[in-house]
């Protein structure tokens, strides 16, 4: 399978598309209070909002994950509707 990383240009052009995605794969490991969720884990997505990130200096989609974590779209890959 070819990795399809988050494309910020595509997001800026089609932000509504990013509200529809239901699953994706973690592009990086998430560290949380229960331990961690390793990269390449497939997760369910619930779109939360388009949020400005001071860290990334841009607006990004924010998702609630099926793991109980939250993350920006740029930390995901292989999105599926």
ABEGO torsion letter per residue (X at the ends): XBBBBBBAAAAAABAAAAAABABBBBABBBBBAAEBBBBGBBBBBBBABBBBBAAAGBBBBBBBBAAGBBBBAAABBGBBX
